[in-house]
Amino acid sequence: MSEPVKKPIDLYSIAFPNSPNPWKVAIVLEELGLEYNIILLDMFSVKKAPFTDLNPNGRTPVIVDYDNDGFVLWESTAIIQYLIEKYDTDNRLTYTLGPEKYLLSQWLMFQASGQGVYFGQGVWFTHAHLEKLPSAISRYRKEVRRILGVLDTALEGKRYLVGDKVTIADLSFVAWHSVIPFICMEDTEWVTKGFPNVDRWMGELMERESVKTVLVEKKSLLSKPL
């Protein structure tokens, strides 16, 4: 008997170029060699049904895994952990034993609660807030620099954040890092200078085929009208 045809995973994303969280997930899907469809929604559609039937929080990303009875999951870090536990059977991008298991979780949480939150607020106050608040803009640009400092210190003498291989701990930082020029604008050079370990680390990650493929796909999809 032939194997049943597997249906690609649906990955919902918002059609806004500087909303990195869905692309965090896409990078992991690429790394795992999984088939997926990106479904782009506008900023209004994510706040109402039928999308809110999938995610009542009205945000992307969301996945629907048809190969697992149409399982629906939201929050980018939770999605990445699910994909790794279900599909990374060789533990190529993770550690499941020893201190590395917990260090990996530590960095995933720091990415979500540190990089993601502060970089996201930087995007908001620079580009979306109705009133220009120089103090808020300055604060979050300094926070971007602080986050880079944390990473640079952690990478001293190390190639990767955890262990001796690229893991989801490293890959989860790529998508938000790529929007620093959008966040920091004229202050980008000041914010990003003086972090050689981050420059080396992120330069290597940006050369991975999964990252290059996703960034090209992102540019192509977002250049087309919905």
N, C-alpha and C positions, 0 to 999 in steps of 0.2 A: 504494500500500500504506500502511495506517495505521501510525502510530508505535506501537512496543510500549509497553504500560503500564508506567510506572516504579513500582517498589515503594519505599515509604518506607524511609529508613535507620532501623535499630533503634539506640536509644541506651539502654544499660543504666545504671541508677542505683540506689544504695542508698536504702532507705526510711528515711533519717535526715535530719531537716530541716536540720542544720548540717553537711552534707557537700557543699561547694560545687562540687567539680570537675566533676561531670556537668552542672551548670547553666551553667558556663563554656562548655561545648560547645553546650548548647541555645541560648544567646544567639547564637552564631555561626551555627548552623543557621537561626535566625529571621532574622538579618541577610541571609543568602544566599537566603532564600525557599525553602529545601529542605523537603520533606515528611519527617517523622520520627515514630517512635513511641517513647515513653519506657516502658521496661520496668523496673518497680520490683522489687527483690529485698530480702529481709530480710538482716540482718547475718550469719546463719548460711549462707544459700544461696550467698553470694559466696565462701565458703571451700571449696566442694566442687563436684564435677561435677553438672550439665553446665556450670556457669558457668566453672569452672577449665579446661575444655577451650578456652574462648575466651581466658581470661586466667589463666595459671598463678600470677600474683601475687595473685589473689583480691581485687581491688579494682575499683571503678568510677571513671571511666566506661570503657565499651567501646562501640565502634560496629560494626555489620555493615552494609556498603554493598552491597546486593543489585544495584545498578546497575553495580557493578564486580566482578562474579563473586563476590559474597558476601565481599568483602574484610573482614577483621577487624583492628581496630586498638585498642590501649589506650594509656594515658597521655594526659591531657587536652591537653597542649601539642602532642604529636605529632598528635593527632586534629585539633586546630585548624589546624595547619600543612597537614595533608593536605586538609582541606576547602577551605582557601583556594587551595591550588595546583591542586586539581582543579576547583573550582566557581566561584571568584571570577575569572572570565575577564577582567573589566574592571579588575581590580586596585583595586576600590573600597575594600577594607579592608586593603590591603597596599602595600608598595613592593618592586619587584623589581630596582631599579638604584640605584647611587650609595650614599652613606653611609647613607641612610635604610634601605636593605635590612638593613644590619648593626646599626643602632641598634634597629630593630624586633626583631631576634633577641635583642639584648642585654636588652631589656625583657621579652620572653617568658621568658627564662631567669631574670631577676631575680624575676619573678612566681612562677615555679615553685620556685626555690631559696630565695627570700627570703620574700615574702609567704605563699605556700602553706605552706611548712615551719613558719615561726614562728607563724603564725596557727593552724595545725593543732595544734602543740604547746600553744598556749594553750587550745584547746578540750579537749585531752586532760587536761591537769593541772587545769583548772577543773572539768570535768564527769565524766571517765571514770576517772581514776586512783583506785585503791582507797584509797590513803592521801592525805590532804590535805597537800600540801607547800607551805606559804606561800612559801618561797624560790623554788620553781619557778613558782608562779603569778605572783609578782611579776616574775620574770625575763622571762616571755613577754609579760606586759602591757607591760613596758618595751620589749620587742622590737617589739610592734605599734606603739608610739609611734615607735620609731626608723625603722621602715619608712615610716610616714606622713611622717616628716621627710625621708627620702630623696626621696620623691615630691614633696613640697612644694617642695623646693629645685630639683628638676629641672623643675618646672612654672613656675618664676618667669619671668614675661614670655612664657609660651607658653600656647596654648590646649590643645594635645595633647602627648603624650609624643614623638611622631615626626611631623615634617612639618606639613602644614597641613590635615589631615583626621583624623577618627576612624579608627583602625586596630585590628587585633586586639591591638596593644600596649596600648591603652587598655581595650578591652573585657575582656581577660583578668583585670583586677583587680577587676571589679565584684562577682562572686559572693562572693569572700572578704571584700571590704569590707563587704558587707551583713550579715555575721555578727559584726561587732565587738561589738555589745551583748551577744551571747551569750558571747563570749570574755571580755569585760572586766567585765561585770556592774556592780557598784557603782562601779568605776573608769572607766567608759566616758567620762564627761565629762572627766576628767583626761587620759585617753589621747588623746582626739580633739581637744582644744582647741588653738588656735594654729596651724592649718594652713589658711589661707584659700585657697591655690591648690588644695589637694586638695578642699576643700569646694565650690569653684566647678566644678572639673573633674568630680568625681563627681556633683554635682547635675545637670550637663548630661547625663552618661551615663545616669543613672537615669530621665531623661525620654524616652529613646529608646523607640520602640514595641517593639523587640525585647526590651529589658530588662523593660519593664512586662508584656509578654505572658508571658515566662518566669517572672517572680516570681508572677504570678497563677496560672499553670499549676502551679508548684511547690506553692503553698499549697493548691490544690484537690486535687492528687494525694496529697499527704501527709496530708490530712485524712480520707482514706478507708482503711478496713482493707484489708490485702493479701488 
